[in-house]
Structures are given as structure tokens and as C-alpha cells.
């Protein structure tokens, strides 16, 4: 009795929810190319905003790039997401370790209550998990070694482009430009 019409409403609500989530993420993540363009790491056209401050070009380019993901199987999206998220997490841990070594007495609003050796152990756990996940992914039939290599290549493009485009250069007062 309730099943068919409730199923239609749940499906419709799911579609609206997915569209709203896509829209929110598109508008939030379009700020990344905007800021990169403002820093001179992407074409200046992506830094232009309309009269209301919307980075229209960055939104359109982001939407086009995200639309390309519809061609990738769900398993590939999942594997890429896990690989990139874990790589970002590893970078955060590396930054924490570097900051703790460079500024051991630095105090902020929040401090991780552990020394460098304990932080190093904590940082290796996600790295160990990603190594295991990559090993398992290489053995899978859906993605396999080619998928992992493509994900690794795409993840490596960012740091290489950053260095090539002059990112991290220092100004006269020692602050990164």
C-alpha cells in the first residue's frame, strides 16, 4: 500500500538531495581555481568575477571538469577519492611534523598533545593503510594497476605544476608569495 508511492517520493528526494549536494560542492570547490588564478598559478580568466562576486569562469570550468567524472565507473571514482584524500591527509601530517620540528614552542588555539616521535607513529598509520589499499586495488579486476597508475599520475601533476609555475617563491621579507 505505502510502498510504491513512498518509493517514488524517496527517489525524488534522493535526486533533489544529490543535485543540491553537487551544486554546493561545485560552488565551494570553484573557489580553488579562483584563488589559484589570483595567485598566478592558473590563467587570469579564472580569477574574473561578475558584478555579484561570482567567479563565473571558474564555476563553468569546474562544472565541465566534474561532468567528465560521469564517464568514470563508480569504483574508479571511489578509488581515486580514497587515494587523493589519503594523500592530502599524509600531507597534513607531514606539515604538522615539519611545523613541530621548526617551531617546537609554538602555541596556538589547539595543540596536538604529543611529541615528534609519537606524531611520526600516528602519521605512518594512514600511510600504511594507503599502501595496503593500493596493493589491494592493484589486484582488483575493476581498476587494477592501470587505474592506480593514472590516479598516481594525476595526483603528481599538482606538485609538479606548482613548482613549474613558480609556486612557493619567497618575497624579500621571507614570506611565500
Secondary structure, DSSP 8 states (H G I E B T S, - for coil): --HHHHHHHHHHHHHHHHHHHHHHHHHHHHHHHHHHHHTTSS-GGGG---TTS--HHHHHHHHHHHHHGGGS-HHHHHHHHHHHHHHHHHHHHHHHHHHHHH-TT---S---SS-HHHHHHHHHHHHHHHHHHHHHHHH-SSSHHHHHHHHHHHHHHHHHHHHHTTTT-B-TTS-B-
